[in-house]
């Protein structure tokens, strides 16, 4: 596991030196400027909108990092041939894949962590400066800890997207991976529609195929509880736990698949 | 136990997307390299040298045959702990400094932080990287990257080091330094397996060589034996030789060529028989004085060219024949 750790730290170092964390500045500017503008335009609804926008931004920024770094994670090593010297060192190819994966997840965790702190800081400031009448109209406290549940599920979702990007990166070009990964993410958000397709079409064959796809494709919509927490609706911890377990199991299988494909590759 | 052993190691590739055509990159290579040897793996571009090294590093898998390093199958993590590898035209993480790269690789070998720093520093000194070691590798020239590549191949004090074209991209001074480094490795008992198409390097360094042509092993053996086998006469330099004595020797067939060097000195080409001592005695009896006597033999370059052209004639390429492009 030491090898995995060293590879992961190196991936993180690459992200920092390639200025990936600059996205945090964009995030902070976006959040603060939007909060200010909405505060000028709306009364009472601004807190919900800002909460929603903040969570969506954390998700989108994380998604961009997961996809655009993830798809080049292995491909770049192979294409630039830096992998030759590395794989001749005492490690298995599985450790290489796991290290790369953990490195990107570490980058994402630090990113999301910093964005979350910035998010709560802006919300706390808005809550502190709001007048009491406006405050009573809010369905939940500005710094409602329930939002952490939504952020936890965003993290699991991003970990799964990273695993999928890494999987494609082990055998296809970044261009193809850049089509397939967001494509799969998009389909995964409409997964519930696949389950209901049978009832709509009336064709047993189509219903079976749709149902099969429903079970095979990742159900990304399950990770999205942003609307509930923004509106102050309770999300049971058991739901968060089970959904996380589903995500972690799925991503473990995807990383295993990536390692299996990678183990058989020839580096010409 | 051999340091390296391959048995009928074969690799086919396929090229083309719509109509894939197989071609043979390496054809049943059987080779043994003893421990402590400096072994030269020679051949022209596309001969299969890099393919062989990649097979030994398990960067590619063989179509058939097998390879062992230190008595264990290639790819064994325990074996990787004991070897070093310099890829051809190495590329490393350009966001790291040379120091950081070496420390990173040392960490993978399991060294403690202080030991990593010490090893990195010592090796960078050894390959002639000075203050530049704290610059990111993206600022390094090709020659400097090659030096860093050699250093990273030695980070674990390997028992066997595989160097793919180690002199590539180096200036004359750099080549000399790497030659000295290889000799120092040999002196401390390290087996060195290096590929090259620069024959002078092999002549200067190798105890044994193998010549690979179009994926096929043309010949392998001790360099001295190969060259001795090719001795085709003698070069005798004499002074005080008269024209009459030269004509007589020519008439007897004892001199097959003569080049005047000025001041009654001649470089004479003698056949293998009769023995040069006898011819020299005859000439000296007529007033000639010995300046030097050397065997006339093929250089490795002559040997190499002959084998390459001979093999190319003997082995016309087929759809599954040798001679396909070497993967980059």
Interface residues (C-beta under 8 A of the other chain):
Chain A: X2 X3 X6 X7 X10 X13 X14 X17 X18 X80 X81 X82 X83 X84 X85 X86 X87 X88 X89 X90 X91 X92 X264 X266 X267 X268
Chain B: X13 X54 X57 X58 X59 X60 X61 X77 X78 X80 X81 X83 X84 X85 X86 X87 X89 X90 X91 X92 X93 X95 X96 X104 X105 X107 X108 X109 X110 X136 X149 X152 X153 X162 X327 X328
